[in-house]
């Protein structure tokens, strides 16, 4: 009677470290498949002593895969748990492994993109840029810390949690849990980013509209009605252009041109 094959924390840590360069192995046919297979190699070698079985397992993980890299270790952890079941149960349906990956990578990519790319990166950039503008070396350092520490923690504990929960998480996903999490994170991200518009988008209109000792400008008039109205409207307008698929480069070029002309002719100020 053969003893049960078991994955240890050593192999799970191996998944965590091997998953770090996932962004560096894209291909246009199967996206991050090579990185996924590379990340699973330690587990595959532990569970399958025979070379033929190792090859078959590796082939399973070279199918199409694409997900936010920080969220991928969770899927790797679940895959490791399912491979462990397969190694101990010859009747285990191996097609369910790739079915699990297909089912998880979309929702987790939505959560990962919303949080890491859409929220955390913007917050970290805003804090870093604010300090860098003041000449503080803490600007770039805090950007790296604020963005990468949560990234690493999600990667590490995601690997462990994915292995621990295993296939049971797939059942929970069907109940709408992932949709609710994504919705909540979108609200949080939009709220935080919306609050940063007033401090990060700066548009001043110094043109005078009245004479006297303390002349009123367009800016003071607008501030008396609704402070930071112009940055808000500008942000909405740019969002509208992006929604209409206007090229980002074109938008940036127009902003630069208007900014230079505004500074030169005085209709924009600091």
C-alpha positions, 0 to 999 in steps of 0.5 A: 500500500503506497503512502499518501502523497502530500504537498508541504509548505516548502512546495507552496513557498516554491509556488510563491517565489516562482510566480514572481516573474509571471509578467515576464513570460507573456505570449500571444497564444496562451498568455501566462501559460508558461509562467503557470507551468513553471510555478507548478514545477515544484509541486509536480515533481513532488507529487509525480515521481515518474517522468511521464506523469510529470510531463502530463501534469505540466501539459495540463498547466500549459493551457491558456491562462491570463489573470492579474499576476498578484491574484494568480498564486491563489489559483496556483494554490487551488491547482496544487490542491487538486493535483494532490487529489489527482496524485492520490486518486487515479479516478480524479477527473483531471479536466476539472483542474483547467475548468477551475482555472477558467472559472477563477481567472476571470473573476479574480482578474476583475478583482485584481485589476480593480484593486492593484491597477485601478486603486492601489497604484493610483493611491501609491502614485498620488502619495509618491508624486506629492512628496517627490514634488516637495523634493523628498526622497520618500516619494519614490520609496513610499510608492514602492512600499505602498504598492509592493507590500500588499502585492507580496502579502496577497501573493504569499497568503493567496498561495496558502489560502488557495491550497487550503480551500482547494476545490471548495472555493469553486463552489462558493464562487458559483454563489455570486461571492466573486461578483459581490467582492468585485462590486465592493472594490469598485465602489471603494476604488472609485471613492478614493480616486474621486477624492484625489481629484481635488488635490491631484488635478490642478487647473487655475484660471487667473483671467481677470473679470473685474477691476479694482484693488483686488480684482476678481478672476474666473478662478475666484468666481468658480471657487465661490460657487463650487470649489475645484469644479474645473478639475472635476469637469476636466476629469469627467471629460477625459473619462468620456473621451477614453470611453469613446476610445480616443487614443490616450496619446492624443489626449496627453498631447492636447493637454500638454499643448493647451498647458504650454499655451495657457502658461505662455498667454496667461489664461492658465496659472499655477 
